[in-house]
Every structure is written in structure tokens, then in C-alpha cells.
Amino acid sequence: MDKKIHNHKYLEQRRKELRKNLTSAEATLWTLLQKKQLKGRKFRRQHSIENYIVDFYCASEKLIIELDGAYHLDFAQQNYDYERTRILNDLGFKVLRFENKLIFENSVDVLEEISSHFKY
């Protein structure tokens, strides 16, 4: 039997808090991804995989979308993000990272980049 790696109960409250307090970039991207607006794919926000809570997740594509603000420019945070991405990749997920400003400045290109990773 496969070990459960999605939405562990101990992270449920934190996921709910994050969903209630989306950053402006997350809220903007969510308006573009929710309700299967992007080529019919269902995305979830603040979904947990193993011990990590990812910004957006598309199960049918095993695709994770992460938005990075200024906080992610910190060297220690970059190392953490790199290791986290490596672990998620090793579990079979594709992780795409976008700077917050891209969501506001060029959301069309962001959506095209995301959909370019769909299998069909």
C-alpha cells in the first residue's frame, strides 16, 4: 500500500490559515486557475505533499506552482527552496516557480508556461 503523502491531518489547520491569507500574487493567480479555467485542469491551493505546503497543485499533471516574493531572495531561503524542490521532484512532481511580480506584469505568459507542462 502506498504511503499517504497528500494533505496530512497535522497540516490541515495551517493549510486553512494560508488559504484565508493568500498573498496578493497568490490571490491573483488563483482567480485565473480556479474552476478549471486553465485548459480544464483542476488546481488546489495550499495543498500539502509530505511535510510541505505548496501554493498550487494540479493532481492530474503532478504539477506544483510556487510563487516567490522578496522573502525568497534570502540565501538561506533559496537553499531551503532548492532542497524542497529536489525532494518534490524526486517524488515525481514537476515544480514551477514564478516571481510574484510576473503574476501582475505578465500573467498571460505565466499561464502559457504552466499549460506548456500539461501532458496533452
ChimeraX attribute file (.defattr): number of C-alpha atoms within 10 A of each C-alpha:
attribute: neighborCount
match mode: 1-to-1
recipient: residues
	/A:1	3
	/A:2	4
	/A:3	6
	/A:4	9
	/A:5	12
	/A:6	13
	/A:7	17
	/A:8	14
	/A:9	10
	/A:10	9
	/A:11	16
	/A:12	15
	/A:13	10
	/A:14	14
	/A:15	20
	/A:16	13
	/A:17	11
	/A:18	16
	/A:19	16
	/A:20	11
	/A:21	11
	/A:22	15
	/A:23	14
	/A:24	12
	/A:25	17
	/A:26	21
	/A:27	16
	/A:28	15
	/A:29	20
	/A:30	17
	/A:31	10
	/A:32	15
	/A:33	21
	/A:34	15
	/A:35	13
	/A:36	11
	/A:37	12
	/A:38	15
	/A:39	11
	/A:40	10
	/A:41	17
	/A:42	16
	/A:43	24
	/A:44	18
	/A:45	23
	/A:46	24
	/A:47	23
	/A:48	22
	/A:49	19
	/A:50	15
	/A:51	13
	/A:52	17
	/A:53	20
	/A:54	18
	/A:55	23
	/A:56	23
	/A:57	24
	/A:58	18
	/A:59	13
	/A:60	11
	/A:61	17
	/A:62	15
	/A:63	19
	/A:64	25
	/A:65	19
	/A:66	19
	/A:67	20
	/A:68	18
	/A:69	12
	/A:70	9
	/A:71	9
	/A:72	15
	/A:73	10
	/A:74	10
	/A:75	10
	/A:76	10
	/A:77	12
	/A:78	13
	/A:79	12
	/A:80	13
	/A:81	16
	/A:82	12
	/A:83	12
	/A:84	15
	/A:85	19
	/A:86	15
	/A:87	14
	/A:88	17
	/A:89	15
	/A:90	10
	/A:91	13
	/A:92	11
	/A:93	19
	/A:94	17
	/A:95	18
	/A:96	16
	/A:97	15
	/A:98	14
	/A:99	15
	/A:100	19
	/A:101	14
	/A:102	15
	/A:103	20
	/A:104	14
	/A:105	10
	/A:106	10
	/A:107	15
	/A:108	13
	/A:109	12
	/A:110	19
	/A:111	16
	/A:112	11
	/A:113	13
	/A:114	16
	/A:115	15
	/A:116	10
	/A:117	13
	/A:118	14
	/A:119	7
	/A:120	7
